[in-house]
Amino acid sequence: MKEKLENLLKNSYAKYSGYRVACICVMQDDKEIGGVNVENSSYGATICAERNAITTCISQGYHKGDFKELHIMVDSDKIGTPCFVCRQVITEFVEEDIPVYLYSRYNVERYLVKELCPYPFTEDNL
């Protein structure tokens, strides 16, 4: 998976921050759907790799319960974690016991969604 993420990372558009991120969602049917961060000079219009990948899955007809794994790579020596907007989207569509693999250039760490998002805001809060 690391090599696939490294290749996908090349598509990142990080003109302003230089912080490139790639995400691959592995679905229950083993299909892999990727996304990268796409920055914009109007920073609010920027989309993170995680949201890019997850919304692509949804637009292709997948639903909550269809995700098997998430793999996220940052172009850094340090592991990066999803921002809180991405964590919110993850909790909306990805089951809490699904593994999330976080990669740097040299390392990988594994977490469950519920470990990254211990106090999610869900439909139960509405």
C-alpha positions as CSV (number, residue, x, y, z in Angstrom):
1,M,0.0,0.0,0.0
2,K,2.9,2.4,0.7
3,E,4.0,2.4,-2.9
4,K,0.4,3.1,-4.1
5,L,0.2,6.0,-1.7
6,E,3.6,7.4,-2.8
7,N,2.4,7.3,-6.4
8,L,-0.9,8.9,-5.6
9,L,0.9,11.6,-3.5
10,K,2.4,12.9,-6.8
11,N,-1.1,14.1,-7.7
12,S,-1.5,16.3,-4.7
13,Y,-1.9,20.0,-5.4
14,A,-0.2,21.6,-2.4
15,K,1.0,24.8,-4.0
16,Y,0.7,26.9,-0.9
17,S,1.6,24.7,2.0
18,G,3.8,22.2,0.3
19,Y,2.2,19.6,2.6
20,R,1.1,16.8,0.3
21,V,-1.4,14.2,1.5
22,A,-2.8,11.1,-0.1
23,C,-5.6,8.8,1.1
24,I,-6.8,5.4,-0.2
25,C,-10.0,3.9,1.0
26,V,-10.2,0.1,0.8
27,M,-13.8,-1.0,0.5
28,Q,-15.4,-4.2,1.7
29,D,-15.3,-5.4,-2.0
30,D,-11.5,-4.7,-2.0
31,K,-11.9,-1.8,-4.5
32,E,-9.4,0.9,-3.7
33,I,-10.4,4.6,-4.1
34,G,-7.9,7.4,-3.7
35,G,-7.9,11.1,-3.1
36,V,-5.3,13.8,-2.6
37,N,-5.4,17.2,-1.0
38,V,-6.2,20.0,-3.4
39,E,-5.3,23.5,-2.1
40,N,-6.8,26.7,-3.3
41,S,-5.7,30.4,-2.9
42,S,-9.0,30.8,-1.0
43,Y,-8.0,28.5,1.8
44,G,-11.6,27.6,2.7
45,A,-12.0,26.1,-0.7
46,T,-9.2,23.6,-0.1
47,I,-10.1,19.9,0.2
48,C,-8.2,17.4,2.2
49,A,-7.2,14.0,0.8
50,E,-9.4,12.1,3.3
51,R,-12.5,14.0,2.4
52,N,-11.6,13.8,-1.3
53,A,-11.3,10.0,-1.1
54,I,-14.4,9.5,1.1
55,T,-16.7,11.7,-0.9
56,T,-15.5,9.9,-4.1
57,C,-16.5,6.6,-2.5
58,I,-19.9,8.0,-1.7
59,S,-20.4,9.4,-5.2
60,Q,-19.6,6.0,-6.6
61,G,-22.5,4.5,-4.6
62,Y,-20.7,3.2,-1.4
63,H,-22.3,3.8,2.0
64,K,-21.4,3.6,5.7
65,G,-20.5,-0.1,6.4
66,D,-18.8,-0.4,3.0
67,F,-15.4,0.8,4.2
68,K,-12.7,-1.8,5.1
69,E,-9.6,0.3,5.8
70,L,-8.3,3.8,5.4
71,H,-4.7,4.5,4.4
72,I,-3.4,8.1,4.7
73,M,0.1,9.3,3.8
74,V,1.8,12.6,4.4
75,D,4.9,13.8,2.6
76,S,6.8,14.2,5.8
77,D,9.2,12.4,8.1
78,K,6.5,12.7,10.8
79,I,3.2,10.8,10.9
80,G,0.3,13.2,10.3
81,T,-3.2,12.7,11.6
82,P,-6.4,13.8,9.9
83,C,-7.7,17.3,10.7
84,F,-10.8,17.5,12.7
85,V,-13.0,18.3,9.7
86,C,-11.8,15.1,8.2
87,R,-12.3,13.2,11.4
88,Q,-15.9,14.4,11.4
89,V,-16.4,13.1,7.9
90,I,-14.7,9.8,8.8
91,T,-17.1,9.3,11.7
92,E,-20.1,10.0,9.4
93,F,-19.2,7.3,6.9
94,V,-16.7,4.9,8.4
95,E,-17.5,2.4,11.2
96,E,-15.7,3.0,14.5
97,D,-13.9,-0.4,14.4
98,I,-12.3,0.2,11.0
99,P,-8.5,0.5,11.0
100,V,-6.8,3.7,9.8
101,Y,-3.2,3.4,8.8
102,L,-1.1,6.6,9.0
103,Y,2.1,6.8,7.0
104,S,5.0,9.1,6.9
105,R,7.9,8.6,4.4
106,Y,9.4,6.0,6.7
107,N,6.9,4.8,9.3
108,V,3.3,3.6,9.6
109,E,1.0,3.6,12.6
110,R,-2.4,1.8,13.0
111,Y,-5.4,3.2,14.8
112,L,-9.1,2.4,14.9
113,V,-11.6,5.2,13.9
114,K,-12.8,5.2,17.5
115,E,-9.3,5.9,18.7
116,L,-8.9,8.9,16.4
117,C,-12.4,10.1,17.1
118,P,-13.2,9.2,20.7
119,Y,-16.1,11.6,21.1
120,P,-17.7,11.8,17.7
121,F,-20.6,14.2,16.8
122,T,-23.2,12.0,15.2
123,E,-26.9,12.0,14.3
124,D,-27.5,10.9,17.9
125,N,-26.4,14.4,19.0
126,L,-29.1,16.1,16.9
